[in-house]
Each structure stands twice: as C-alpha cells, then as structure tokens.
Amino acid sequence: MQSRFLACSILFVCLLGFSSGTARAEQLSLEHPCAALVKKYLTAVVMQDWKTASNMLVPDSLARRQRETVQIIKSAPTMNDEETMLAGYSVKGVGELEKMTPQEFYQKDREAWHKKLKLSPEATKRKQETLKVSVLGLVSEKDKGYVHATVRTSQETLTDKIEELFLISFVPDPADPKGWLISPEMKDRPVITPLDGAAPKAK
C-alpha cells in the first residue's frame, strides 16, 4: 500500500510538471507554512471546531455551497420535504440560511451533517483522542501560486482504526500577502477561467 501511494504521488508530481509543457511543479519543504495549516485544519474538523475551519477556507467556495444548498431546499417538491431538509439546521425557514454569512452557514451545515451520523459521545471522543495527521508531501504549482498537500490521517473508533489519504489545495489569501486559504473544490470541480474577450458568466 505504501509503495502504491508513493508511486501515485510521484505520478501526480510528474503530471503537474509535464502537462502541456507549461506547468511547473516544485517539491516544497515540510517547513512550509501550509504543512502546519493543513494539520490545524484537519484537527479542527475532527474536533468539530467549525469556526476555526470555516476561517481557513476560501469564502467564495463557502458562499457557492450556501447558494446551492438554499436552492436545493427551495426546489423541494413539497412543504414537508422542505421542512425535513431544514430540520437538521435548527432554523425556522430557508430565509435564515440565506441571511447567514458563508462562514456561519458552513458551521451550521457541518453541525447538521454530524447530527445525521449519530456517533456516540464515546466514539467521537475516541476519534479525537487518537487522531494523527501526517503531511507526506507538498508540491507547488509555481505558475498558478497553488500549493497541494498530500496528507495521511489515522484515527480510531471504539471498534476500528480508520486511515484516510487526502489531497488538500491551498491558494494565496488575497487579504494577507503571507497567508493561505484552503480551496475545498479544487479537486472536485473544474477551475473555469473566462478567456480574453469572452462574456462574463453569471454567478
């Protein structure tokens, strides 16, 4: 398994450097600030510290998730379906979700998701106590300013040991010249940039 992961990591780095002959990847030291940030973020997620996690994510990504969720709820076939969707959010109506900041919505959404999991307090505590986060490597896409981290996590429930592998991408924080934000959608959605002369797309 370890050798397979290393092979995949090498392939990932090579693809970044080879694609179209223009992209350039650079291996970064684990002393890079993103190494500490990814540990902080994953620890906040496992500890269910949604406020800390929300402030580490790209605001536009959170706002997009908020709009999409609100639209899904509004498109519910019946009022009963809408009430069922809203039940986990502990709000009186979809309007309350619309008025939240993207960070507030993220916190409420994550709380609702974890309520659905119905983990026992003992299992949650065990996962938090046994969490291990190992940053296996950092790669920079120099032409775009992105940093990608490959991370291995390990935690235990009352019955199992769970190991997961993540690819987490960072972009420069426009509000802080030395800061970084996590772009949660980069590995799940295409990055679309209008070409010169193209009409801007409506959000």
DRENVOBA-679203 format. One record per residue: residue in three letters; x, y, z of N, C-alpha, C in turn. Coordinates in Angstrom, 1 decimal, decimal comma. Example, Ala and Ser with C-alpha at 12.3 -4.5 7.8 and 13.67 -1.06 7.14 Angstrom:
<sites>
[site 'ala' [13,2 -5,7 7,8] [12,3 -4,5 7,8] [13,2 -3,3 7,8]] [site 'ser' [12,8 -2,2 7,1] [13,7 -1,1 7,1] [12,9 0,0 7,9]] 
</sites>
This chain:
<sites>
[site 'met' [0,8 -1,2 0,0] [0,0 0,0 0,0] [0,9 1,3 0,0]] [site 'gln' [1,9 1,2 0,8] [2,8 2,4 0,9] [3,5 2,6 -0,4]] [site 'ser' [4,0 1,5 -1,0] [4,7 1,7 -2,3] [3,7 2,2 -3,4]] [site 'arg' [2,5 1,7 -3,3] [1,5 2,2 -4,3] [1,2 3,6 -4,1]] [site 'phe' [1,1 4,1 -2,9] [0,9 5,6 -2,7] [2,1 6,4 -3,2]] [site 'leu' [3,3 5,9 -2,9] [4,5 6,7 -3,3] [4,5 6,8 -4,9]] [site 'ala' [4,1 5,7 -5,5] [4,1 5,7 -7,0] [3,1 6,7 -7,5]] [site 'cys' [1,9 6,7 -6,8] [0,8 7,7 -7,2] [1,3 9,1 -7,0]] [site 'ser' [2,0 9,3 -5,9] [2,5 10,7 -5,5] [3,5 11,1 -6,6]] [site 'ile' [4,4 10,2 -7,0] [5,4 10,6 -8,0] [4,7 10,9 -9,3]] [site 'leu' [3,7 10,1 -9,7] [2,9 10,3 -10,9] [2,2 11,7 -10,8]] [site 'phe' [1,6 12,0 -9,7] [1,0 13,3 -9,5] [1,9 14,4 -9,8]] [site 'val' [3,1 14,3 -9,2] [4,1 15,4 -9,3] [4,6 15,5 -10,8]] [site 'cys' [4,8 14,3 -11,4] [5,2 14,3 -12,8] [4,2 14,9 -13,7]] [site 'leu' [2,9 14,6 -13,5] [1,8 15,2 -14,3] [1,7 16,7 -14,2]] [site 'leu' [1,9 17,2 -13,0] [1,9 18,6 -12,8] [3,0 19,3 -13,6]] [site 'gly' [4,2 18,6 -13,6] [5,3 19,2 -14,3] [5,3 19,0 -15,8]] [site 'phe' [4,5 18,0 -16,3] [4,6 17,6 -17,7] [3,4 18,2 -18,5]] [site 'ser' [2,3 18,4 -17,8] [1,1 18,8 -18,5] [1,3 20,1 -19,4]] [site 'ser' [1,0 19,9 -20,7] [1,1 20,9 -21,7] [2,4 21,6 -21,9]] [site 'gly' [3,4 21,1 -21,2] [4,7 21,6 -21,3] [4,9 23,0 -20,6]] [site 'thr' [3,9 23,4 -19,9] [4,0 24,8 -19,3] [4,0 24,8 -17,8]] [site 'ala' [3,2 23,8 -17,2] [3,1 23,8 -15,7] [4,4 23,4 -15,1]] [site 'arg' [4,7 24,0 -14,0] [6,0 23,6 -13,3] [5,7 23,3 -11,9]] [site 'ala' [6,1 22,1 -11,5] [5,8 21,7 -10,1] [7,1 21,8 -9,3]] [site 'glu' [7,1 22,1 -8,1] [8,3 22,2 -7,2] [8,0 21,6 -5,9]] [site 'gln' [8,8 20,6 -5,5] [8,6 20,0 -4,2] [9,0 21,0 -3,1]] [site 'leu' [8,2 21,1 -2,1] [8,4 22,1 -1,0] [8,8 21,4 0,2]] [site 'ser' [9,6 22,1 1,1] [9,9 21,6 2,4] [8,7 21,4 3,3]] [site 'leu' [8,7 20,5 4,2] [7,6 20,3 5,1] [7,7 21,4 6,2]] [site 'glu' [8,6 22,3 6,1] [8,7 23,5 6,9] [7,8 24,6 6,4]] [site 'his' [7,3 24,4 5,2] [6,4 25,4 4,5] [5,2 25,6 5,4]] [site 'pro' [4,7 26,9 5,5] [3,5 27,2 6,3] [2,3 26,3 6,1]] [site 'cys' [2,1 25,9 4,9] [0,9 25,0 4,5] [0,9 23,7 5,3]] [site 'ala' [2,1 23,2 5,6] [2,2 21,9 6,3] [1,5 22,1 7,7]] [site 'ala' [1,8 23,2 8,4] [1,2 23,4 9,7] [-0,3 23,7 9,6]] [site 'leu' [-0,6 24,5 8,5] [-2,0 24,8 8,3] [-2,9 23,6 8,0]] [site 'val' [-2,4 22,7 7,3] [-3,3 21,5 6,9] [-3,5 20,7 8,2]] [site 'lys' [-2,5 20,6 9,1] [-2,7 19,9 10,3] [-3,7 20,6 11,2]] [site 'lys' [-3,6 21,9 11,2] [-4,6 22,7 12,0] [-6,0 22,5 11,5]] [site 'tyr' [-6,1 22,5 10,2] [-7,5 22,4 9,6] [-8,1 21,0 9,9]] [site 'leu' [-7,3 20,0 9,6] [-7,9 18,6 9,8] [-8,2 18,4 11,3]] [site 'thr' [-7,3 18,9 12,2] [-7,6 18,8 13,6] [-8,9 19,5 14,0]] [site 'ala' [-9,1 20,7 13,4] [-10,3 21,5 13,7] [-11,5 20,7 13,2]] [site 'val' [-11,4 20,0 12,1] [-12,6 19,2 11,6] [-12,9 18,1 12,5]] [site 'val' [-11,9 17,3 12,9] [-12,1 16,2 13,8] [-12,6 16,6 15,2]] [site 'met' [-12,2 17,8 15,6] [-12,6 18,3 16,9] [-14,0 19,0 16,8]] [site 'gln' [-14,5 19,1 15,5] [-15,7 19,8 15,2] [-15,7 21,3 15,6]] [site 'asp' [-14,5 21,9 15,5] [-14,3 23,3 15,7] [-14,6 24,0 14,3]] [site 'trp' [-15,9 24,1 14,0] [-16,2 24,6 12,7] [-15,9 26,0 12,5]] [site 'lys' [-15,9 26,8 13,5] [-15,5 28,3 13,3] [-14,1 28,4 12,8]] [site 'thr' [-13,1 27,7 13,5] [-11,7 27,7 13,0] [-11,6 27,2 11,6]] [site 'ala' [-12,3 26,1 11,3] [-12,2 25,5 10,0] [-12,8 26,5 8,9]] [site 'ser' [-13,9 27,1 9,2] [-14,5 28,0 8,2] [-13,6 29,2 7,9]] [site 'asn' [-12,8 29,6 8,8] [-12,0 30,8 8,5] [-10,7 30,4 7,7]] [site 'met' [-10,5 29,1 7,5] [-9,4 28,6 6,8] [-9,7 28,2 5,3]] [site 'leu' [-11,0 28,4 5,0] [-11,5 28,0 3,6] [-11,8 29,2 2,8]] [site 'val' [-11,6 29,1 1,5] [-11,9 30,1 0,5] [-13,4 30,6 0,7]] [site 'pro' [-13,6 31,9 1,0] [-15,0 32,3 1,2] [-15,9 32,1 0,0]] [site 'asp' [-15,4 32,3 -1,2] [-16,3 32,1 -2,4] [-16,8 30,6 -2,5]] [site 'ser' [-15,9 29,7 -2,0] [-16,4 28,3 -2,0] [-17,5 28,0 -1,0]] [site 'leu' [-17,4 28,7 0,1] [-18,4 28,5 1,1] [-19,7 29,2 0,6]] [site 'ala' [-19,6 30,3 0,0] [-20,8 31,1 -0,5] [-21,5 30,2 -1,6]] [site 'arg' [-20,7 29,6 -2,4] [-21,3 28,8 -3,5] [-22,0 27,6 -2,9]] [site 'arg' [-21,4 27,0 -1,9] [-22,1 25,8 -1,2] [-23,4 26,3 -0,6]] [site 'gln' [-23,4 27,5 0,0] [-24,6 28,0 0,6] [-25,7 28,3 -0,4]] [site 'arg' [-25,3 28,9 -1,5] [-26,3 29,1 -2,6] [-26,9 27,8 -3,1]] [site 'glu' [-26,1 26,9 -3,3] [-26,5 25,6 -3,9] [-27,5 24,9 -2,9]] [site 'thr' [-27,1 24,9 -1,6] [-28,0 24,2 -0,6] [-29,3 24,9 -0,5]] [site 'val' [-29,3 26,2 -0,5] [-30,5 27,0 -0,4] [-31,4 26,7 -1,6]] [site 'gln' [-30,8 26,6 -2,8] [-31,6 26,4 -4,0] [-32,2 25,0 -4,0]] [site 'ile' [-31,5 24,0 -3,4] [-32,0 22,6 -3,3] [-33,2 22,6 -2,4]] [site 'ile' [-33,1 23,3 -1,3] [-34,2 23,3 -0,3] [-35,4 24,0 -0,9]] [site 'lys' [-35,2 25,1 -1,6] [-36,3 25,8 -2,2] [-37,0 25,0 -3,3]] [site 'ser' [-36,2 24,1 -3,9] [-36,8 23,3 -5,0] [-37,4 22,0 -4,5]] [site 'ala' [-37,6 21,9 -3,2] [-38,2 20,7 -2,6] [-39,6 20,5 -3,2]] [site 'pro' [-40,0 19,3 -3,5] [-41,3 19,1 -4,2] [-42,5 19,5 -3,3]] [site 'thr' [-42,4 19,3 -2,0] [-43,5 19,7 -1,1] [-43,0 20,4 0,1]] [site 'met' [-43,9 21,0 0,9] [-43,5 21,7 2,1] [-42,9 20,8 3,1]] [site 'asn' [-43,5 19,6 3,2] [-43,0 18,6 4,1] [-41,5 18,2 3,8]] [site 'asp' [-41,2 18,1 2,5] [-39,8 17,8 2,1] [-38,9 18,9 2,5]] [site 'glu' [-39,4 20,2 2,3] [-38,6 21,3 2,7] [-38,3 21,3 4,2]] [site 'glu' [-39,4 21,1 5,0] [-39,2 21,0 6,5] [-38,3 19,9 6,9]] [site 'thr' [-38,3 18,8 6,2] [-37,4 17,7 6,5] [-35,9 18,1 6,3]] [site 'met' [-35,7 18,8 5,2] [-34,3 19,3 4,8] [-33,9 20,3 5,9]] [site 'leu' [-34,8 21,1 6,3] [-34,4 22,2 7,3] [-34,2 21,7 8,7]] [site 'ala' [-34,8 20,5 9,0] [-34,8 20,1 10,4] [-33,4 20,0 11,0]] [site 'gly' [-32,5 19,5 10,3] [-31,1 19,4 10,9] [-30,4 20,7 11,1]] [site 'tyr' [-30,9 21,8 10,5] [-30,3 23,1 10,6] [-30,8 23,9 11,8]] [site 'ser' [-31,9 23,4 12,4] [-32,4 24,1 13,6] [-32,8 25,6 13,3]] [site 'val' [-33,4 25,8 12,1] [-33,9 27,1 11,7] [-35,4 27,1 11,4]] [site 'lys' [-36,0 28,2 11,4] [-37,4 28,3 11,2] [-37,8 28,3 9,7]] [site 'gly' [-36,9 28,7 8,9] [-37,1 28,8 7,5] [-35,9 28,9 6,7]] [site 'val' [-36,0 28,7 5,3] [-34,8 28,8 4,5] [-34,2 30,2 4,5]] [site 'gly' [-35,1 31,2 4,8] [-34,6 32,6 4,8] [-33,5 32,8 5,8]] [site 'glu' [-33,6 32,1 6,9] [-32,5 32,2 7,9] [-31,2 31,7 7,4]] [site 'leu' [-31,2 30,7 6,6] [-29,9 30,2 6,0] [-29,4 31,2 5,0]] [site 'glu' [-30,3 31,9 4,2] [-29,8 32,9 3,2] [-29,2 34,1 3,9]] [site 'lys' [-29,6 34,4 5,1] [-29,1 35,6 5,8] [-27,8 35,4 6,5]] [site 'met' [-27,4 34,1 6,6] [-26,1 33,8 7,3] [-24,9 34,2 6,4]] [site 'thr' [-23,8 34,5 7,1] [-22,6 34,7 6,3] [-22,2 33,3 5,8]] [site 'pro' [-21,3 33,2 4,8] [-20,9 31,9 4,3] [-20,2 31,1 5,4]] [site 'gln' [-19,5 31,7 6,3] [-18,8 31,0 7,4] [-19,9 30,5 8,4]] [site 'glu' [-20,9 31,3 8,7] [-22,0 30,9 9,6] [-22,7 29,7 9,0]] [site 'phe' [-23,0 29,8 7,7] [-23,7 28,7 7,1] [-22,8 27,4 7,1]] [site 'tyr' [-21,6 27,5 6,9] [-20,7 26,3 6,9] [-20,7 25,7 8,3]] [site 'gln' [-20,7 26,5 9,3] [-20,8 25,9 10,7] [-22,1 25,2 10,9]] [site 'lys' [-23,2 25,8 10,5] [-24,5 25,2 10,7] [-24,6 23,9 9,9]] [site 'asp' [-24,1 24,0 8,7] [-24,2 22,8 7,8] [-23,4 21,6 8,3]] [site 'arg' [-22,2 21,9 8,8] [-21,4 20,8 9,4] [-22,0 20,2 10,6]] [site 'glu' [-22,6 21,1 11,5] [-23,3 20,6 12,7] [-24,5 19,7 12,3]] [site 'ala' [-25,2 20,1 11,2] [-26,3 19,3 10,8] [-25,9 17,9 10,2]] [site 'trp' [-24,8 18,0 9,5] [-24,2 16,7 8,9] [-23,8 15,7 10,0]] [site 'his' [-23,2 16,2 11,1] [-22,7 15,3 12,1] [-23,8 14,8 13,0]] [site 'lys' [-24,9 15,6 13,1] [-26,1 15,1 13,8] [-26,6 13,9 13,1]] [site 'lys' [-26,6 13,9 11,7] [-27,1 12,7 11,0] [-26,2 11,5 11,2]] [site 'leu' [-25,0 11,6 11,5] [-24,1 10,5 11,7] [-24,4 9,7 12,9]] [site 'lys' [-24,9 10,4 13,9] [-25,4 9,8 15,2] [-24,3 9,0 15,8]] [site 'leu' [-23,1 9,6 15,9] [-22,0 8,9 16,6] [-22,1 9,1 18,1]] [site 'ser' [-21,8 8,1 18,8] [-21,9 8,2 20,3] [-20,8 9,1 20,8]] [site 'pro' [-21,1 9,8 21,9] [-20,0 10,7 22,5] [-18,7 9,9 22,7]] [site 'glu' [-18,8 8,6 23,1] [-17,6 7,8 23,4] [-16,8 7,6 22,1]] [site 'ala' [-17,5 7,3 21,0] [-16,8 7,1 19,7] [-16,2 8,4 19,2]] [site 'thr' [-16,9 9,5 19,3] [-16,4 10,8 18,9] [-15,2 11,2 19,7]] [site 'lys' [-15,2 11,0 21,0] [-14,1 11,3 21,9] [-12,9 10,4 21,5]] [site 'arg' [-13,1 9,1 21,2] [-12,0 8,2 20,9] [-11,4 8,7 19,6]] [site 'lys' [-12,2 9,1 18,6] [-11,6 9,6 17,3] [-10,8 10,8 17,5]] [site 'gln' [-11,2 11,7 18,4] [-10,5 12,9 18,7] [-9,2 12,7 19,4]] [site 'glu' [-9,2 11,7 20,3] [-8,0 11,4 21,1] [-6,9 10,7 20,3]] [site 'thr' [-7,4 9,9 19,3] [-6,4 9,1 18,6] [-6,0 9,7 17,2]] [site 'leu' [-6,4 10,9 16,9] [-6,1 11,5 15,6] [-4,6 11,7 15,4]] [site 'lys' [-4,2 11,3 14,3] [-2,8 11,5 13,9] [-2,8 12,1 12,4]] [site 'val' [-2,1 13,2 12,2] [-2,1 13,8 10,9] [-0,6 13,8 10,4]] [site 'ser' [-0,4 13,2 9,3] [1,0 13,2 8,7] [1,0 13,8 7,3]] [site 'val' [1,7 14,9 7,2] [1,9 15,5 5,9] [3,0 14,8 5,1]] [site 'leu' [2,6 14,1 4,0] [3,6 13,3 3,3] [4,3 14,0 2,3]] [site 'gly' [3,8 15,2 1,8] [4,5 15,9 0,8] [3,7 17,2 0,4]] [site 'leu' [4,5 18,2 0,0] [3,9 19,4 -0,5] [4,5 19,7 -1,9]] [site 'val' [3,6 20,1 -2,8] [4,0 20,5 -4,2] [3,4 21,8 -4,5]] [site 'ser' [4,3 22,7 -5,1] [3,8 24,0 -5,6] [3,6 24,0 -7,1]] [site 'glu' [2,5 24,6 -7,5] [2,3 24,9 -8,9] [2,7 26,4 -9,1]] [site 'lys' [3,9 26,6 -9,5] [4,5 27,9 -9,4] [3,8 28,9 -10,3]] [site 'asp' [3,3 28,5 -11,5] [2,7 29,4 -12,4] [1,4 29,9 -11,9]] [site 'lys' [0,7 29,1 -11,0] [-0,6 29,5 -10,5] [-0,6 30,0 -9,0]] [site 'gly' [0,5 29,6 -8,4] [0,6 30,0 -7,0] [0,0 29,1 -6,0]] [site 'tyr' [-0,5 27,9 -6,5] [-1,1 26,9 -5,7] [-0,1 26,1 -4,9]] [site 'val' [-0,5 25,5 -3,8] [0,3 24,5 -3,1] [-0,7 23,4 -2,8]] [site 'his' [-0,2 22,1 -3,1] [-1,0 20,9 -2,9] [-0,3 20,1 -1,8]] [site 'ala' [-1,1 19,6 -0,9] [-0,6 18,8 0,2] [-1,2 17,4 0,2]] [site 'thr' [-0,3 16,4 0,2] [-0,8 15,0 0,4] [-0,7 14,7 1,9]] [site 'val' [-1,8 14,2 2,4] [-1,9 14,0 3,9] [-2,5 12,7 4,2]] [site 'arg' [-1,9 12,0 5,2] [-2,4 10,7 5,7] [-2,9 11,0 7,2]] [site 'thr' [-4,2 10,6 7,4] [-4,7 10,7 8,7] [-5,1 9,3 9,3]] [site 'ser' [-5,0 9,2 10,6] [-5,3 7,9 11,3] [-6,1 8,3 12,5]] [site 'gln' [-7,2 7,5 12,8] [-8,0 7,7 14,0] [-8,7 6,4 14,3]] [site 'glu' [-9,1 6,3 15,5] [-9,8 5,0 15,9] [-11,2 5,3 16,5]] [site 'thr' [-12,1 4,4 16,2] [-13,4 4,4 16,8] [-13,3 3,4 17,9]] [site 'leu' [-14,4 3,0 18,5] [-14,4 2,0 19,6] [-14,2 0,6 19,0]] [site 'thr' [-14,3 0,4 17,7] [-14,1 -0,9 17,1] [-13,1 -1,0 15,9]] [site 'asp' [-12,8 0,2 15,4] [-11,9 0,1 14,1] [-10,9 1,2 14,1]] [site 'lys' [-9,9 1,0 13,3] [-8,9 2,0 13,0] [-9,1 2,5 11,6]] [site 'ile' [-9,2 3,8 11,4] [-9,6 4,4 10,1] [-8,4 5,2 9,6]] [site 'glu' [-7,9 4,9 8,4] [-6,9 5,7 7,8] [-7,4 6,3 6,5]] [site 'glu' [-7,1 7,5 6,3] [-7,5 8,2 5,0] [-6,4 9,0 4,4]] [site 'leu' [-6,5 9,1 3,1] [-5,5 9,9 2,3] [-6,2 11,0 1,7]] [site 'phe' [-5,6 12,2 1,8] [-6,3 13,5 1,3] [-5,3 14,2 0,4]] [site 'leu' [-5,9 14,9 -0,6] [-5,2 15,9 -1,3] [-5,8 17,2 -1,0]] [site 'ile' [-5,1 18,1 -0,4] [-5,7 19,4 0,0] [-4,9 20,5 -0,7]] [site 'ser' [-5,7 21,4 -1,3] [-5,1 22,5 -2,1] [-5,2 23,9 -1,4]] [site 'phe' [-4,1 24,6 -1,5] [-4,1 26,0 -0,9] [-3,9 27,0 -2,0]] [site 'val' [-4,5 28,2 -1,8] [-4,4 29,3 -2,7] [-4,0 30,5 -1,8]] [site 'pro' [-3,3 31,5 -2,4] [-2,9 32,7 -1,6] [-4,1 33,4 -1,1]] [site 'asp' [-4,0 33,9 0,1] [-5,1 34,6 0,8] [-5,0 36,1 0,3]] [site 'pro' [-6,0 36,6 -0,5] [-5,9 37,9 -1,0] [-5,9 39,0 0,1]] [site 'ala' [-6,3 38,6 1,3] [-6,3 39,6 2,4] [-5,1 39,6 3,2]] [site 'asp' [-4,2 38,6 2,9] [-2,9 38,5 3,7] [-1,8 38,1 2,7]] [site 'pro' [-0,9 38,9 2,4] [0,2 38,6 1,5] [1,0 37,3 1,8]] [site 'lys' [1,0 37,0 3,1] [1,7 35,8 3,6] [0,8 34,6 3,9]] [site 'gly' [-0,5 34,8 3,8] [-1,4 33,9 4,2] [-1,9 32,9 3,1]] [site 'trp' [-2,5 31,8 3,5] [-3,0 30,8 2,6] [-4,4 30,4 3,0]] [site 'leu' [-5,3 30,0 2,0] [-6,6 29,5 2,3] [-6,8 28,2 1,6]] [site 'ile' [-7,6 27,3 2,1] [-7,8 26,0 1,5] [-8,9 26,2 0,5]] [site 'ser' [-8,7 25,6 -0,7] [-9,7 25,6 -1,7] [-10,4 24,2 -1,8]] [site 'pro' [-11,5 24,0 -1,1] [-12,0 22,6 -1,0] [-12,6 22,0 -2,3]] [site 'glu' [-12,8 22,9 -3,3] [-13,4 22,4 -4,5] [-12,4 22,1 -5,6]] [site 'met' [-11,2 22,4 -5,4] [-10,2 22,3 -6,5] [-10,1 20,9 -7,0]] [site 'lys' [-10,2 19,9 -6,2] [-10,0 18,5 -6,7] [-11,4 17,9 -7,1]] [site 'asp' [-12,5 18,6 -6,8] [-13,8 18,1 -7,2] [-14,5 18,8 -8,3]] [site 'arg' [-14,1 20,0 -8,6] [-14,7 20,8 -9,6] [-13,6 21,3 -10,6]] [site 'pro' [-14,0 21,5 -11,9] [-13,1 22,1 -12,8] [-12,9 23,6 -12,4]] [site 'val' [-11,7 24,1 -12,6] [-11,4 25,5 -12,4] [-11,7 26,2 -13,7]] [site 'ile' [-12,7 27,0 -13,8] [-13,1 27,7 -15,1] [-12,7 29,2 -15,0]] [site 'thr' [-11,9 29,6 -16,0] [-11,5 31,0 -16,1] [-11,9 31,5 -17,5]] [site 'pro' [-12,7 32,6 -17,6] [-13,1 33,1 -18,9] [-11,9 33,5 -19,7]] [site 'leu' [-11,9 33,2 -21,0] [-10,9 33,6 -21,9] [-11,0 35,1 -22,2]] [site 'asp' [-9,9 35,7 -22,7] [-9,9 37,1 -23,0] [-11,0 37,3 -24,1]] [site 'gly' [-11,9 38,3 -23,9] [-12,9 38,6 -24,9] [-14,2 37,8 -24,7]] [site 'ala' [-14,2 36,8 -23,8] [-15,4 36,1 -23,6] [-16,3 36,9 -22,7]] [site 'ala' [-17,6 36,7 -22,9] [-18,6 37,4 -22,0] [-18,5 36,8 -20,6]] [site 'pro' [-18,5 37,6 -19,5] [-18,5 37,0 -18,2] [-19,8 36,2 -17,9]] [site 'lys' [-19,6 35,1 -17,2] [-20,7 34,2 -16,9] [-21,4 34,7 -15,6]] [site 'ala' [-22,7 34,6 -15,6] [-23,5 34,9 -14,4] [-23,2 33,9 -13,3]] [site 'lys' [-23,1 34,4 -12,1] [-22,8 33,5 -11,0] [-24,1 32,7 -10,7]] 
</sites>
